[in-house]
Amino acid sequence: MIFRLYFVDTPEEERVYADRIAEQAAYFGITPDAAIQIARAASEFTKQALAKPFTIQTRWRLALGRSTLPRYYAIGRDSRTYLARLAELETQAKAARRGAWGKATP
């Protein structure tokens, strides 16, 4: 089965999604090529993190996207708490210029 991690998003890796890559690059204030590099690093990080045993919690809702394969949402914890924590982490990362924000031009 294919699961989409709920509340987790990274830039696209595949150049066939040029419009989405451009949107994501603009969000971070970086070039499309930098967005692709970050996407590849995020994929590798995720593969390493998911190599350890874990539990999936899902509501069995289809996770729509551009894939032709059926995908379902996987939720890491209580969604309200998780969403608030992610917003806090995003604000901190942006302020500290970590991750993609660290590659942005001033």
C-alpha positions as CSV (number, residue, x, y, z in Angstrom):
1,M,0.0,0.0,0.0
2,I,1.1,3.6,-0.6
3,F,0.6,6.1,2.2
4,R,1.0,9.9,2.0
5,L,2.3,11.3,5.2
6,Y,-0.4,13.7,6.4
7,F,0.9,17.3,7.0
8,V,4.3,16.4,5.3
9,D,5.2,18.2,2.1
10,T,8.4,18.6,0.2
11,P,9.3,20.0,-3.2
12,E,8.7,17.7,-6.2
13,E,11.7,15.6,-7.4
14,E,10.5,15.0,-10.9
15,R,10.9,17.7,-13.5
16,V,7.6,16.7,-15.1
17,Y,5.9,18.7,-12.4
18,A,7.6,22.0,-13.5
19,D,4.6,24.1,-12.5
20,R,4.5,22.7,-8.9
21,I,8.3,22.9,-8.6
22,A,8.1,26.6,-9.6
23,E,5.4,27.2,-7.0
24,Q,7.4,25.5,-4.3
25,A,10.7,27.3,-5.2
26,A,8.8,30.6,-5.0
27,Y,7.4,29.7,-1.6
28,F,11.0,29.2,-0.2
29,G,12.6,32.0,-2.3
30,I,14.9,29.5,-4.0
31,T,15.6,28.4,-7.6
32,P,13.8,25.4,-9.1
33,D,17.1,23.5,-9.2
34,A,17.6,24.1,-5.4
35,A,14.0,22.9,-4.8
36,I,14.8,19.6,-6.6
37,Q,18.0,19.2,-4.6
38,I,16.1,19.7,-1.3
39,A,13.4,17.3,-2.5
40,R,16.0,14.6,-3.1
41,A,17.5,15.2,0.4
42,A,14.1,15.1,1.9
43,S,13.4,11.8,0.2
44,E,16.6,10.3,1.5
45,F,15.9,11.6,5.0
46,T,12.4,10.0,4.9
47,K,13.8,6.7,3.7
48,Q,16.2,6.6,6.6
49,A,13.5,7.6,9.1
50,L,11.1,5.0,7.8
51,A,13.7,2.2,7.8
52,K,13.0,1.7,11.5
53,P,9.8,0.0,12.7
54,F,6.8,2.3,13.0
55,T,3.0,2.2,13.3
56,I,0.6,3.7,10.8
57,Q,-2.6,5.4,11.9
58,T,-5.0,6.1,9.1
59,R,-8.7,6.9,8.5
60,W,-8.5,5.1,5.1
61,R,-9.2,8.3,3.1
62,L,-7.8,8.5,-0.3
63,A,-4.9,10.9,-0.6
64,L,-5.6,12.6,-3.9
65,G,-2.6,13.7,-5.9
66,R,-1.2,13.3,-9.4
67,S,-0.4,9.6,-9.0
68,T,-2.5,7.1,-10.8
69,L,-1.9,4.6,-7.9
70,P,-4.3,4.7,-4.9
71,R,-2.7,6.3,-1.8
72,Y,-4.0,6.8,1.7
73,Y,-3.2,9.3,4.4
74,A,-1.0,8.2,7.3
75,I,-1.4,10.4,10.4
76,G,1.4,10.6,12.9
77,R,-0.6,11.7,15.9
78,D,-3.6,13.8,16.9
79,S,-4.0,16.0,13.8
80,R,-4.8,19.3,15.6
81,T,-1.9,19.0,18.0
82,Y,0.3,17.9,15.1
83,L,-0.7,20.7,12.8
84,A,-0.1,23.3,15.5
85,R,3.4,21.8,16.2
86,L,4.3,21.8,12.5
87,A,3.2,25.4,12.2
88,E,5.5,26.3,15.1
89,L,8.4,24.3,13.7
90,E,7.9,26.0,10.3
91,T,8.0,29.4,11.8
92,Q,11.2,28.5,13.8
93,A,12.9,27.1,10.7
94,K,12.0,30.1,8.6
95,A,13.3,32.5,11.2
96,A,16.5,30.5,11.7
97,R,16.9,30.1,7.9
98,R,17.1,26.3,8.2
99,G,16.3,23.8,5.5
100,A,15.1,25.4,2.2
101,W,14.9,28.8,3.8
102,G,18.6,28.7,4.3
103,K,19.1,28.6,0.6
104,A,16.9,31.6,-0.1
105,T,18.5,34.8,-1.4
106,P,17.8,37.8,0.8
